[in-house]
Amino acid sequence: MVCEYGMSELGPLTFGKKEEQIFLGREISQHRDYSEDTAIKIDQEVVKIVQSSINVPKRIIMTTRIHSIRLAEHC
């Protein structure tokens, strides 16, 4: 999502050059064509996406927790 489609705060950029080797089936490899500083920024963007993906369901569970407890008490 970050490297291939440019879907992050780094902007609409793609990172890493993909190469396909068809003679051995369909093996796809990716070559790093960016600096270590850029790799750190990419990692930070991935961490932000993963953290926000974890926080959304946690928030939903915590906001509906009270209703779930009340429902369980009445059953």
N, CA, C, O and CB atoms as a CASP TS submission, in Angstrom:
PFRMAT TS
TARGET T0000
AUTHOR 0000-0000-0000
METHOD Language model
MODEL 1
PARENT N/A
ATOM      1  N   MET     1       0.824  -1.182   0.000  1.00  0.00           N
ATOM      2  CA  MET     1       0.000   0.000   0.000  1.00  0.00           C
ATOM      3  C   MET     1       0.874   1.254   0.000  1.00  0.00           C
ATOM      4  O   MET     1       0.608   2.200  -0.742  1.00  0.00           O
ATOM      5  CB  MET     1      -0.941  -0.007   1.204  1.00  0.00           C
ATOM      6  N   VAL     2       1.897   1.259   0.817  1.00  0.00           N
ATOM      7  CA  VAL     2       2.786   2.419   0.903  1.00  0.00           C
ATOM      8  C   VAL     2       3.764   2.430  -0.262  1.00  0.00           C
ATOM      9  O   VAL     2       3.911   3.447  -0.939  1.00  0.00           O
ATOM     10  CB  VAL     2       3.551   2.419   2.238  1.00  0.00           C
ATOM     11  N   CYS     3       4.436   1.302  -0.503  1.00  0.00           N
ATOM     12  CA  CYS     3       5.488   1.260  -1.529  1.00  0.00           C
ATOM     13  C   CYS     3       4.930   1.150  -2.946  1.00  0.00           C
ATOM     14  O   CYS     3       5.411   1.818  -3.861  1.00  0.00           O
ATOM     15  CB  CYS     3       6.418   0.094  -1.266  1.00  0.00           C
ATOM     16  N   GLU     4       3.931   0.319  -3.121  1.00  0.00           N
ATOM     17  CA  GLU     4       3.467   0.030  -4.474  1.00  0.00           C
ATOM     18  C   GLU     4       2.449   1.041  -5.000  1.00  0.00           C
ATOM     19  O   GLU     4       2.475   1.389  -6.180  1.00  0.00           O
ATOM     20  CB  GLU     4       2.869  -1.342  -4.514  1.00  0.00           C
ATOM     21  N   TYR     5       1.555   1.513  -4.131  1.00  0.00           N
ATOM     22  CA  TYR     5       0.475   2.383  -4.590  1.00  0.00           C
ATOM     23  C   TYR     5       0.597   3.825  -4.127  1.00  0.00           C
ATOM     24  O   TYR     5      -0.211   4.665  -4.524  1.00  0.00           O
ATOM     25  CB  TYR     5      -0.826   1.839  -4.133  1.00  0.00           C
ATOM     26  N   GLY     6       1.581   4.133  -3.301  1.00  0.00           N
ATOM     27  CA  GLY     6       1.793   5.511  -2.850  1.00  0.00           C
ATOM     28  C   GLY     6       0.680   6.029  -1.961  1.00  0.00           C
ATOM     29  O   GLY     6       0.373   7.221  -1.984  1.00  0.00           O
ATOM     30  N   MET     7       0.070   5.149  -1.175  1.00  0.00           N
ATOM     31  CA  MET     7      -1.054   5.537  -0.327  1.00  0.00           C
ATOM     32  C   MET     7      -0.563   5.805   1.088  1.00  0.00           C
ATOM     33  O   MET     7      -0.751   4.988   1.989  1.00  0.00           O
ATOM     34  CB  MET     7      -2.145   4.442  -0.324  1.00  0.00           C
ATOM     35  N   SER     8       0.071   6.967   1.272  1.00  0.00           N
ATOM     36  CA  SER     8       0.549   7.360   2.594  1.00  0.00           C
ATOM     37  C   SER     8       0.835   8.852   2.583  1.00  0.00           C
ATOM     38  O   SER     8       0.653   9.536   1.575  1.00  0.00           O
ATOM     39  CB  SER     8       1.818   6.554   3.001  1.00  0.00           C
ATOM     40  N   GLU     9       1.288   9.336   3.731  1.00  0.00           N
ATOM     41  CA  GLU     9       1.635  10.751   3.827  1.00  0.00           C
ATOM     42  C   GLU     9       2.943  11.072   3.103  1.00  0.00           C
ATOM     43  O   GLU     9       3.307  12.241   2.982  1.00  0.00           O
ATOM     44  CB  GLU     9       1.740  11.161   5.286  1.00  0.00           C
ATOM     45  N   LEU    10       3.649  10.055   2.623  1.00  0.00           N
ATOM     46  CA  LEU    10       4.868  10.297   1.849  1.00  0.00           C
ATOM     47  C   LEU    10       4.540  10.861   0.474  1.00  0.00           C
ATOM     48  O   LEU    10       5.418  11.374  -0.220  1.00  0.00           O
ATOM     49  CB  LEU    10       5.678   9.003   1.707  1.00  0.00           C
ATOM     50  N   GLY    11       3.294  10.766   0.090  1.00  0.00           N
ATOM     51  CA  GLY    11       2.854  11.309  -1.182  1.00  0.00           C
ATOM     52  C   GLY    11       2.607  10.219  -2.210  1.00  0.00           C
ATOM     53  O   GLY    11       2.821   9.037  -1.940  1.00  0.00           O
ATOM     54  N   PRO    12       2.160  10.619  -3.376  1.00  0.00           N
ATOM     55  CA  PRO    12       1.850   9.639  -4.421  1.00  0.00           C
ATOM     56  C   PRO    12       3.110   9.134  -5.123  1.00  0.00           C
ATOM     57  O   PRO    12       3.323   9.373  -6.312  1.00  0.00           O
ATOM     58  CB  PRO    12       0.899  10.250  -5.447  1.00  0.00           C
ATOM     59  N   LEU    13       3.938   8.429  -4.351  1.00  0.00           N
ATOM     60  CA  LEU    13       5.201   7.907  -4.871  1.00  0.00           C
ATOM     61  C   LEU    13       5.226   6.399  -4.712  1.00  0.00           C
ATOM     62  O   LEU    13       4.644   5.860  -3.771  1.00  0.00           O
ATOM     63  CB  LEU    13       6.411   8.550  -4.151  1.00  0.00           C
ATOM     64  N   THR    14       5.891   5.724  -5.620  1.00  0.00           N
ATOM     65  CA  THR    14       6.097   4.289  -5.469  1.00  0.00           C
ATOM     66  C   THR    14       7.570   4.047  -5.188  1.00  0.00           C
ATOM     67  O   THR    14       8.442   4.765  -5.676  1.00  0.00           O
ATOM     68  CB  THR    14       5.631   3.510  -6.737  1.00  0.00           C
ATOM     69  N   PHE    15       7.826   3.019  -4.390  1.00  0.00           N
ATOM     70  CA  PHE    15       9.194   2.692  -4.013  1.00  0.00           C
ATOM     71  C   PHE    15       9.447   1.226  -4.315  1.00  0.00           C
ATOM     72  O   PHE    15       8.570   0.387  -4.112  1.00  0.00           O
ATOM     73  CB  PHE    15       9.455   3.003  -2.514  1.00  0.00           C
ATOM     74  N   GLY    16      10.621   0.918  -4.792  1.00  0.00           N
ATOM     75  CA  GLY    16      10.994  -0.462  -5.084  1.00  0.00           C
ATOM     76  C   GLY    16      10.645  -0.827  -6.515  1.00  0.00           C
ATOM     77  O   GLY    16       9.526  -0.603  -6.976  1.00  0.00           O
ATOM     78  N   LYS    17      11.610  -1.386  -7.200  1.00  0.00           N
ATOM     79  CA  LYS    17      11.423  -1.789  -8.590  1.00  0.00           C
ATOM     80  C   LYS    17      11.145  -3.285  -8.628  1.00  0.00           C
ATOM     81  O   LYS    17      11.935  -4.084  -8.125  1.00  0.00           O
ATOM     82  CB  LYS    17      12.668  -1.430  -9.457  1.00  0.00           C
ATOM     83  N   LYS    18      10.020  -3.659  -9.227  1.00  0.00           N
ATOM     84  CA  LYS    18       9.651  -5.069  -9.294  1.00  0.00           C
ATOM     85  C   LYS    18      10.161  -5.683 -10.583  1.00  0.00           C
ATOM     86  O   LYS    18      10.138  -5.061 -11.645  1.00  0.00           O
ATOM     87  CB  LYS    18       8.130  -5.241  -9.187  1.00  0.00           C
ATOM     88  N   GLU    19      10.621  -6.916 -10.464  1.00  0.00           N
ATOM     89  CA  GLU    19      11.070  -7.668 -11.633  1.00  0.00           C
ATOM     90  C   GLU    19      10.436  -9.048 -11.594  1.00  0.00           C
ATOM     91  O   GLU    19      10.397  -9.695 -10.548  1.00  0.00           O
ATOM     92  CB  GLU    19      12.625  -7.771 -11.680  1.00  0.00           C
ATOM     93  N   GLU    20       9.944  -9.488 -12.727  1.00  0.00           N
ATOM     94  CA  GLU    20       9.347 -10.817 -12.813  1.00  0.00           C
ATOM     95  C   GLU    20      10.277 -11.724 -13.605  1.00  0.00           C
ATOM     96  O   GLU    20      10.796 -11.338 -14.652  1.00  0.00           O
ATOM     97  CB  GLU    20       7.938 -10.759 -13.470  1.00  0.00           C
ATOM     98  N   GLN    21      10.481 -12.936 -13.095  1.00  0.00           N
ATOM     99  CA  GLN    21      11.290 -13.925 -13.786  1.00  0.00           C
ATOM    100  C   GLN    21      10.362 -15.046 -14.226  1.00  0.00           C
ATOM    101  O   GLN    21      10.071 -15.960 -13.455  1.00  0.00           O
ATOM    102  CB  GLN    21      12.450 -14.462 -12.877  1.00  0.00           C
ATOM    103  N   ILE    22       9.905 -14.972 -15.453  1.00  0.00           N
ATOM    104  CA  ILE    22       8.867 -15.883 -15.926  1.00  0.00           C
ATOM    105  C   ILE    22       9.407 -17.289 -16.187  1.00  0.00           C
ATOM    106  O   ILE    22       8.651 -18.258 -16.117  1.00  0.00           O
ATOM    107  CB  ILE    22       8.234 -15.335 -17.189  1.00  0.00           C
ATOM    108  N   PHE    23      10.695 -17.415 -16.485  1.00  0.00           N
ATOM    109  CA  PHE    23      11.230 -18.723 -16.854  1.00  0.00           C
ATOM    110  C   PHE    23      11.224 -19.723 -15.697  1.00  0.00           C
ATOM    111  O   PHE    23      11.345 -20.925 -15.935  1.00  0.00           O
ATOM    112  CB  PHE    23      12.634 -18.567 -17.373  1.00  0.00           C
ATOM    113  N   LEU    24      11.088 -19.262 -14.458  1.00  0.00           N
ATOM    114  CA  LEU    24      11.019 -20.159 -13.302  1.00  0.00           C
ATOM    115  C   LEU    24       9.619 -20.137 -12.689  1.00  0.00           C
ATOM    116  O   LEU    24       9.477 -20.095 -11.467  1.00  0.00           O
ATOM    117  CB  LEU    24      12.072 -19.761 -12.245  1.00  0.00           C
ATOM    118  N   GLY    25       8.627 -20.164 -13.501  1.00  0.00           N
ATOM    119  CA  GLY    25       7.273 -20.015 -13.004  1.00  0.00           C
ATOM    120  C   GLY    25       6.945 -18.544 -13.016  1.00  0.00           C
ATOM    121  O   GLY    25       7.087 -17.888 -14.047  1.00  0.00           O
ATOM    122  N   ARG    26       6.514 -18.020 -11.909  1.00  0.00           N
ATOM    123  CA  ARG    26       6.196 -16.599 -11.849  1.00  0.00           C
ATOM    124  C   ARG    26       6.741 -16.009 -10.566  1.00  0.00           C
ATOM    125  O   ARG    26       5.981 -15.600  -9.689  1.00  0.00           O
ATOM    126  CB  ARG    26       4.679 -16.368 -11.948  1.00  0.00           C
ATOM    127  N   GLU    27       8.025 -15.966 -10.459  1.00  0.00           N
ATOM    128  CA  GLU    27       8.687 -15.440  -9.270  1.00  0.00           C
ATOM    129  C   GLU    27       8.833 -13.934  -9.419  1.00  0.00           C
ATOM    130  O   GLU    27       9.359 -13.447 -10.420  1.00  0.00           O
ATOM    131  CB  GLU    27      10.075 -16.114  -9.050  1.00  0.00           C
ATOM    132  N   ILE    28       8.371 -13.212  -8.431  1.00  0.00           N
ATOM    133  CA  ILE    28       8.459 -11.756  -8.462  1.00  0.00           C
ATOM    134  C   ILE    28       9.415 -11.318  -7.358  1.00  0.00           C
ATOM    135  O   ILE    28       9.270 -11.714  -6.202  1.00  0.00           O
ATOM    136  CB  ILE    28       7.047 -11.091  -8.288  1.00  0.00           C
ATOM    137  N   SER    29      10.376 -10.510  -7.725  1.00  0.00           N
ATOM    138  CA  SER    29      11.295  -9.986  -6.720  1.00  0.00           C
ATOM    139  C   SER    29      11.226  -8.463  -6.738  1.00  0.00           C
ATOM    140  O   SER    29      10.853  -7.857  -7.743  1.00  0.00           O
ATOM    141  CB  SER    29      12.751 -10.482  -6.975  1.00  0.00           C
ATOM    142  N   GLN    30      11.588  -7.863  -5.624  1.00  0.00           N
ATOM    143  CA  GLN    30      11.541  -6.412  -5.522  1.00  0.00           C
ATOM    144  C   GLN    30      12.917  -5.906  -5.119  1.00  0.00           C
ATOM    145  O   GLN    30      13.492  -6.360  -4.130  1.00  0.00           O
ATOM    146  CB  GLN    30      10.461  -5.953  -4.506  1.00  0.00           C
ATOM    147  N   HIS    31      13.434  -4.968  -5.889  1.00  0.00           N
ATOM    148  CA  HIS    31      14.743  -4.383  -5.605  1.00  0.00           C
ATOM    149  C   HIS    31      14.560  -3.036  -4.932  1.00  0.00           C
ATOM    150  O   HIS    31      13.710  -2.233  -5.316  1.00  0.00           O
ATOM    151  CB  HIS    31      15.579  -4.234  -6.897  1.00  0.00           C
ATOM    152  N   ARG    32      15.362  -2.817  -3.939  1.00  0.00           N
ATOM    153  CA  ARG    32      15.290  -1.559  -3.200  1.00  0.00           C
ATOM    154  C   ARG    32      16.044  -0.487  -3.960  1.00  0.00           C
ATOM    155  O   ARG    32      17.255  -0.582  -4.164  1.00  0.00           O
ATOM    156  CB  ARG    32      15.861  -1.718  -1.770  1.00  0.00           C
ATOM    157  N   ASP    33      15.316   0.530  -4.374  1.00  0.00           N
ATOM    158  CA  ASP    33      15.930   1.631  -5.120  1.00  0.00           C
ATOM    159  C   ASP    33      15.751   2.959  -4.378  1.00  0.00           C
ATOM    160  O   ASP    33      15.531   4.004  -4.989  1.00  0.00           O
ATOM    161  CB  ASP    33      15.322   1.725  -6.533  1.00  0.00           C
ATOM    162  N   TYR    34      15.851   2.892  -3.037  1.00  0.00           N
ATOM    163  CA  TYR    34      15.694   4.078  -2.217  1.00  0.00           C
ATOM    164  C   TYR    34      16.668   4.014  -1.045  1.00  0.00           C
ATOM    165  O   TYR    34      17.218   2.958  -0.732  1.00  0.00           O
ATOM    166  CB  TYR    34      14.237   4.214  -1.717  1.00  0.00           C
ATOM    167  N   SER    35      16.866   5.154  -0.410  1.00  0.00           N
ATOM    168  CA  SER    35      17.872   5.262   0.648  1.00  0.00           C
ATOM    169  C   SER    35      17.398   4.648   1.958  1.00  0.00           C
ATOM    170  O   SER    35      16.229   4.292   2.109  1.00  0.00           O
ATOM    171  CB  SER    35      18.238   6.715   0.871  1.00  0.00           C
ATOM    172  N   GLU    36      18.322   4.532   2.893  1.00  0.00           N
ATOM    173  CA  GLU    36      17.993   4.026   4.224  1.00  0.00           C
ATOM    174  C   GLU    36      17.036   4.971   4.942  1.00  0.00           C
ATOM    175  O   GLU    36      16.150   4.522   5.669  1.00  0.00           O
ATOM    176  CB  GLU    36      19.269   3.831   5.056  1.00  0.00           C
ATOM    177  N   ASP    37      17.209   6.274   4.745  1.00  0.00           N
ATOM    178  CA  ASP    37      16.324   7.270   5.346  1.00  0.00           C
ATOM    179  C   ASP    37      14.888   7.091   4.827  1.00  0.00           C
ATOM    180  O   ASP    37      13.928   7.173   5.594  1.00  0.00           O
ATOM    181  CB  ASP    37      16.836   8.703   5.041  1.00  0.00           C
ATOM    182  N   THR    38      14.759   6.848   3.530  1.00  0.00           N
ATOM    183  CA  THR    38      13.439   6.607   2.947  1.00  0.00           C
ATOM    184  C   THR    38      12.854   5.303   3.472  1.00  0.00           C
ATOM    185  O   THR    38      11.649   5.223   3.714  1.00  0.00           O
ATOM    186  CB  THR    38      13.522   6.573   1.410  1.00  0.00           C
ATOM    187  N   ALA    39      13.683   4.283   3.651  1.00  0.00           N
ATOM    188  CA  ALA    39      13.211   2.998   4.193  1.00  0.00           C
ATOM    189  C   ALA    39      12.662   3.191   5.604  1.00  0.00           C
ATOM    190  O   ALA    39      11.658   2.576   5.963  1.00  0.00           O
ATOM    191  CB  ALA    39      14.358   1.950   4.203  1.00  0.00           C
ATOM    192  N   ILE    40      13.302   4.029   6.402  1.00  0.00           N
ATOM    193  CA  ILE    40      12.818   4.315   7.753  1.00  0.00           C
ATOM    194  C   ILE    40      11.469   5.024   7.689  1.00  0.00           C
ATOM    195  O   ILE    40      10.566   4.706   8.463  1.00  0.00           O
ATOM    196  CB  ILE    40      13.842   5.173   8.530  1.00  0.00           C
ATOM    197  N   LYS    41      11.325   5.976   6.780  1.00  0.00           N
ATOM    198  CA  LYS    41      10.045   6.683   6.629  1.00  0.00           C
ATOM    199  C   LYS    41       8.938   5.735   6.178  1.00  0.00           C
ATOM    200  O   LYS    41       7.803   5.837   6.644  1.00  0.00           O
ATOM    201  CB  LYS    41      10.186   7.836   5.623  1.00  0.00           C
ATOM    202  N   ILE    42       9.264   4.820   5.278  1.00  0.00           N
ATOM    203  CA  ILE    42       8.283   3.827   4.823  1.00  0.00           C
ATOM    204  C   ILE    42       7.855   2.962   6.009  1.00  0.00           C
ATOM    205  O   ILE    42       6.665   2.714   6.202  1.00  0.00           O
ATOM    206  CB  ILE    42       8.872   2.940   3.676  1.00  0.00           C
ATOM    207  N   ASP    43       8.821   2.507   6.796  1.00  0.00           N
ATOM    208  CA  ASP    43       8.504   1.694   7.971  1.00  0.00           C
ATOM    209  C   ASP    43       7.612   2.456   8.947  1.00  0.00           C
ATOM    210  O   ASP    43       6.687   1.878   9.517  1.00  0.00           O
ATOM    211  CB  ASP    43       9.791   1.251   8.675  1.00  0.00           C
ATOM    212  N   GLN    44       7.877   3.737   9.144  1.00  0.00           N
ATOM    213  CA  GLN    44       7.066   4.548  10.048  1.00  0.00           C
ATOM    214  C   GLN    44       5.634   4.670   9.536  1.00  0.00           C
ATOM    215  O   GLN    44       4.685   4.622  10.320  1.00  0.00           O
ATOM    216  CB  GLN    44       7.685   5.940  10.220  1.00  0.00           C
ATOM    217  N   GLU    45       5.476   4.827   8.219  1.00  0.00           N
ATOM    218  CA  GLU    45       4.131   4.908   7.634  1.00  0.00           C
ATOM    219  C   GLU    45       3.386   3.596   7.817  1.00  0.00           C
ATOM    220  O   GLU    45       2.196   3.599   8.130  1.00  0.00           O
ATOM    221  CB  GLU    45       4.209   5.266   6.138  1.00  0.00           C
ATOM    222  N   VAL    46       4.073   2.477   7.627  1.00  0.00           N
ATOM    223  CA  VAL    46       3.437   1.167   7.796  1.00  0.00           C
ATOM    224  C   VAL    46       3.003   0.984   9.251  1.00  0.00           C
ATOM    225  O   VAL    46       1.910   0.480   9.510  1.00  0.00           O
ATOM    226  CB  VAL    46       4.402   0.024   7.368  1.00  0.00           C
ATOM    227  N   VAL    47       3.846   1.387  10.198  1.00  0.00           N
ATOM    228  CA  VAL    47       3.503   1.283  11.614  1.00  0.00           C
ATOM    229  C   VAL    47       2.265   2.134  11.923  1.00  0.00           C
ATOM    230  O   VAL    47       1.382   1.689  12.655  1.00  0.00           O
ATOM    231  CB  VAL    47       4.698   1.724  12.497  1.00  0.00           C
ATOM    232  N   LYS    48       2.192   3.353  11.373  1.00  0.00           N
ATOM    233  CA  LYS    48       1.028   4.207  11.602  1.00  0.00           C
ATOM    234  C   LYS    48      -0.242   3.556  11.069  1.00  0.00           C
ATOM    235  O   LYS    48      -1.284   3.612  11.722  1.00  0.00           O
ATOM    236  CB  LYS    48       1.232   5.575  10.948  1.00  0.00           C
ATOM    237  N   ILE    49      -0.171   2.945   9.900  1.00  0.00           N
ATOM    238  CA  ILE    49      -1.345   2.287   9.312  1.00  0.00           C
ATOM    239  C   ILE    49      -1.778   1.107  10.171  1.00  0.00           C
ATOM    240  O   ILE    49      -2.967   0.930  10.437  1.00  0.00           O
ATOM    241  CB  ILE    49      -1.044   1.815   7.871  1.00  0.00           C
ATOM    242  N   VAL    50      -0.811   0.297  10.608  1.00  0.00           N
ATOM    243  CA  VAL    50      -1.138  -0.873  11.436  1.00  0.00           C
ATOM    244  C   VAL    50      -1.721  -0.426  12.776  1.00  0.00           C
ATOM    245  O   VAL    50      -2.711  -0.996  13.232  1.00  0.00           O
ATOM    246  CB  VAL    50       0.121  -1.752  11.665  1.00  0.00           C
ATOM    247  N   GLN    51      -1.129   0.577  13.409  1.00  0.00           N
ATOM    248  CA  GLN    51      -1.624   1.066  14.688  1.00  0.00           C
ATOM    249  C   GLN    51      -3.048   1.606  14.568  1.00  0.00           C
ATOM    250  O   GLN    51      -3.891   1.331  15.422  1.00  0.00           O
ATOM    251  CB  GLN    51      -0.699   2.148  15.231  1.00  0.00           C
ATOM    252  N   SER    52      -3.318   2.373  13.511  1.00  0.00           N
ATOM    253  CA  SER    52      -4.674   2.897  13.344  1.00  0.00           C
ATOM    254  C   SER    52      -5.655   1.770  13.047  1.00  0.00           C
ATOM    255  O   SER    52      -6.822   1.854  13.432  1.00  0.00           O
ATOM    256  CB  SER    52      -4.714   3.944  12.219  1.00  0.00           C
ATOM    257  N   SER    53      -5.207   0.728  12.375  1.00  0.00           N
ATOM    258  CA  SER    53      -6.070  -0.421  12.098  1.00  0.00           C
ATOM    259  C   SER    53      -6.392  -1.188  13.374  1.00  0.00           C
ATOM    260  O   SER    53      -7.460  -1.791  13.477  1.00  0.00           O
ATOM    261  CB  SER    53      -5.408  -1.354  11.081  1.00  0.00           C
ATOM    262  N   ILE    54      -5.496  -1.172  14.335  1.00  0.00           N
ATOM    263  CA  ILE    54      -5.739  -1.825  15.615  1.00  0.00           C
ATOM    264  C   ILE    54      -6.634  -0.946  16.492  1.00  0.00           C
ATOM    265  O   ILE    54      -7.503  -1.460  17.198  1.00  0.00           O
ATOM    266  CB  ILE    54      -4.404  -2.126  16.333  1.00  0.00           C
ATOM    267  N   ASN    55      -6.433   0.350  16.453  1.00  0.00           N
ATOM    268  CA  ASN    55      -7.167   1.257  17.325  1.00  0.00           C
ATOM    269  C   ASN    55      -8.648   1.352  16.987  1.00  0.00           C
ATOM    270  O   ASN    55      -9.466   1.529  17.890  1.00  0.00           O
ATOM    271  CB  ASN    55      -6.557   2.618  17.261  1.00  0.00           C
ATOM    272  N   VAL    56      -9.013   1.242  15.728  1.00  0.00           N
ATOM    273  CA  VAL    56     -10.422   1.341  15.343  1.00  0.00           C
ATOM    274  C   VAL    56     -11.259   0.233  15.980  1.00  0.00           C
ATOM    275  O   VAL    56     -12.256   0.544  16.632  1.00  0.00           O
ATOM    276  CB  VAL    56     -10.558   1.286  13.821  1.00  0.00           C
ATOM    277  N   PRO    57     -10.900  -1.058  15.821  1.00  0.00           N
ATOM    278  CA  PRO    57     -11.722  -2.080  16.477  1.00  0.00           C
ATOM    279  C   PRO    57     -11.680  -1.996  18.002  1.00  0.00           C
ATOM    280  O   PRO    57     -12.673  -2.302  18.661  1.00  0.00           O
ATOM    281  CB  PRO    57     -11.270  -3.453  16.040  1.00  0.00           C
ATOM    282  N   LYS    58     -10.540  -1.583  18.574  1.00  0.00           N
ATOM    283  CA  LYS    58     -10.475  -1.413  20.030  1.00  0.00           C
ATOM    284  C   LYS    58     -11.480  -0.364  20.494  1.00  0.00           C
ATOM    285  O   LYS    58     -12.180  -0.558  21.488  1.00  0.00           O
ATOM    286  CB  LYS    58      -9.051  -1.014  20.467  1.00  0.00           C
ATOM    287  N   ARG    59     -11.544   0.740  19.769  1.00  0.00           N
ATOM    288  CA  ARG    59     -12.468   1.812  20.128  1.00  0.00           C
ATOM    289  C   ARG    59     -13.913   1.338  20.009  1.00  0.00           C
ATOM    290  O   ARG    59     -14.743   1.664  20.858  1.00  0.00           O
ATOM    291  CB  ARG    59     -12.236   3.045  19.239  1.00  0.00           C
ATOM    292  N   ILE    60     -14.220   0.575  18.970  1.00  0.00           N
ATOM    293  CA  ILE    60     -15.578   0.050  18.791  1.00  0.00           C
ATOM    294  C   ILE    60     -15.933  -0.887  19.936  1.00  0.00           C
ATOM    295  O   ILE    60     -17.033  -0.810  20.484  1.00  0.00           O
ATOM    296  CB  ILE    60     -15.709  -0.684  17.436  1.00  0.00           C
ATOM    297  N   ILE    61     -15.015  -1.769  20.301  1.00  0.00           N
ATOM    298  CA  ILE    61     -15.271  -2.715  21.389  1.00  0.00           C
ATOM    299  C   ILE    61     -15.474  -1.976  22.708  1.00  0.00           C
ATOM    300  O   ILE    61     -16.373  -2.310  23.479  1.00  0.00           O
ATOM    301  CB  ILE    61     -14.111  -3.720  21.516  1.00  0.00           C
ATOM    302  N   MET    62     -14.653  -0.991  22.961  1.00  0.00           N
ATOM    303  CA  MET    62     -14.774  -0.267  24.230  1.00  0.00           C
ATOM    304  C   MET    62     -16.069   0.543  24.299  1.00  0.00           C
ATOM    305  O   MET    62     -16.659   0.657  25.373  1.00  0.00           O
ATOM    306  CB  MET    62     -13.572   0.659  24.425  1.00  0.00           C
ATOM    307  N   THR    63     -16.517   1.100  23.195  1.00  0.00           N
ATOM    308  CA  THR    63     -17.753   1.890  23.221  1.00  0.00           C
ATOM    309  C   THR    63     -18.988   1.002  23.298  1.00  0.00           C
ATOM    310  O   THR    63     -20.020   1.438  23.809  1.00  0.00           O
ATOM    311  CB  THR    63     -17.837   2.782  21.984  1.00  0.00           C
ATOM    312  N   THR    64     -18.912  -0.211  22.814  1.00  0.00           N
ATOM    313  CA  THR    64     -20.068  -1.103  22.882  1.00  0.00           C
ATOM    314  C   THR    64     -19.993  -2.048  24.074  1.00  0.00           C
ATOM    315  O   THR    64     -20.915  -2.832  24.298  1.00  0.00           O
ATOM    316  CB  THR    64     -20.182  -1.906  21.600  1.00  0.00           C
ATOM    317  N   ARG    65     -18.922  -1.985  24.833  1.00  0.00           N
ATOM    318  CA  ARG    65     -18.725  -2.872  25.974  1.00  0.00           C
ATOM    319  C   ARG    65     -19.838  -2.735  27.003  1.00  0.00           C
ATOM    320  O   ARG    65     -20.343  -3.736  27.510  1.00  0.00           O
ATOM    321  CB  ARG    65     -17.388  -2.593  26.626  1.00  0.00           C
ATOM    322  N   ILE    66     -20.215  -1.521  27.307  1.00  0.00           N
ATOM    323  CA  ILE    66     -21.258  -1.273  28.303  1.00  0.00           C
ATOM    324  C   ILE    66     -22.566  -1.928  27.867  1.00  0.00           C
ATOM    325  O   ILE    66     -23.248  -2.557  28.675  1.00  0.00           O
ATOM    326  CB  ILE    66     -21.460   0.245  28.517  1.00  0.00           C
ATOM    327  N   HIS    67     -22.908  -1.781  26.606  1.00  0.00           N
ATOM    328  CA  HIS    67     -24.143  -2.385  26.091  1.00  0.00           C
ATOM    329  C   HIS    67     -24.066  -3.908  26.135  1.00  0.00           C
ATOM    330  O   HIS    67     -25.060  -4.572  26.428  1.00  0.00           O
ATOM    331  CB  HIS    67     -24.414  -1.912  24.653  1.00  0.00           C
ATOM    332  N   SER    68     -22.906  -4.457  25.849  1.00  0.00           N
ATOM    333  CA  SER    68     -22.733  -5.916  25.889  1.00  0.00           C
ATOM    334  C   SER    68     -22.885  -6.447  27.309  1.00  0.00           C
ATOM    335  O   SER    68     -23.499  -7.494  27.516  1.00  0.00           O
ATOM    336  CB  SER    68     -21.358  -6.311  25.327  1.00  0.00           C
ATOM    337  N   ILE    69     -22.332  -5.738  28.287  1.00  0.00           N
ATOM    338  CA  ILE    69     -22.443  -6.149  29.685  1.00  0.00           C
ATOM    339  C   ILE    69     -23.904  -6.114  30.123  1.00  0.00           C
ATOM    340  O   ILE    69     -24.384  -7.052  30.760  1.00  0.00           O
ATOM    341  CB  ILE    69     -21.583  -5.238  30.593  1.00  0.00           C
ATOM    342  N   ARG    70     -24.612  -5.036  29.786  1.00  0.00           N
ATOM    343  CA  ARG    70     -26.028  -4.917  30.153  1.00  0.00           C
ATOM    344  C   ARG    70     -26.848  -6.036  29.527  1.00  0.00           C
ATOM    345  O   ARG    70     -27.717  -6.617  30.177  1.00  0.00           O
ATOM    346  CB  ARG    70     -26.585  -3.552  29.721  1.00  0.00           C
ATOM    347  N   LEU    71     -26.572  -6.330  28.284  1.00  0.00           N
ATOM    348  CA  LEU    71     -27.294  -7.405  27.582  1.00  0.00           C
ATOM    349  C   LEU    71     -27.037  -8.749  28.251  1.00  0.00           C
ATOM    350  O   LEU    71     -27.954  -9.550  28.432  1.00  0.00           O
ATOM    351  CB  LEU    71     -26.873  -7.465  26.095  1.00  0.00           C
ATOM    352  N   ALA    72     -25.774  -8.988  28.618  1.00  0.00           N
ATOM    353  CA  ALA    72     -25.436 -10.265  29.266  1.00  0.00           C
ATOM    354  C   ALA    72     -26.078 -10.383  30.646  1.00  0.00           C
ATOM    355  O   ALA    72     -26.464 -11.478  31.055  1.00  0.00           O
ATOM    356  CB  ALA    72     -23.915 -10.413  29.388  1.00  0.00           C
ATOM    357  N   GLU    73     -26.197  -9.277  31.363  1.00  0.00           N
ATOM    358  CA  GLU    73     -26.802  -9.305  32.689  1.00  0.00           C
ATOM    359  C   GLU    73     -28.295  -9.629  32.631  1.00  0.00           C
ATOM    360  O   GLU    73     -28.834 -10.209  33.573  1.00  0.00           O
ATOM    361  CB  GLU    73     -26.590  -7.973  33.383  1.00  0.00           C
ATOM    362  N   HIS    74     -28.957  -9.269  31.561  1.00  0.00           N
ATOM    363  CA  HIS    74     -30.397  -9.484  31.429  1.00  0.00           C
ATOM    364  C   HIS    74     -30.724 -10.867  30.848  1.00  0.00           C
ATOM    365  O   HIS    74     -31.888 -11.267  30.827  1.00  0.00           O
ATOM    366  CB  HIS    74     -31.005  -8.396  30.549  1.00  0.00           C
ATOM    367  N   CYS    75     -29.741 -11.572  30.393  1.00  0.00           N
ATOM    368  CA  CYS    75     -30.011 -12.897  29.795  1.00  0.00           C
ATOM    369  C   CYS    75     -29.957 -14.004  30.790  1.00  0.00           C
ATOM    370  O   CYS    75     -30.162 -15.165  30.434  1.00  0.00           O
ATOM    371  CB  CYS    75     -29.039 -13.189  28.700  1.00  0.00           C
TER
END
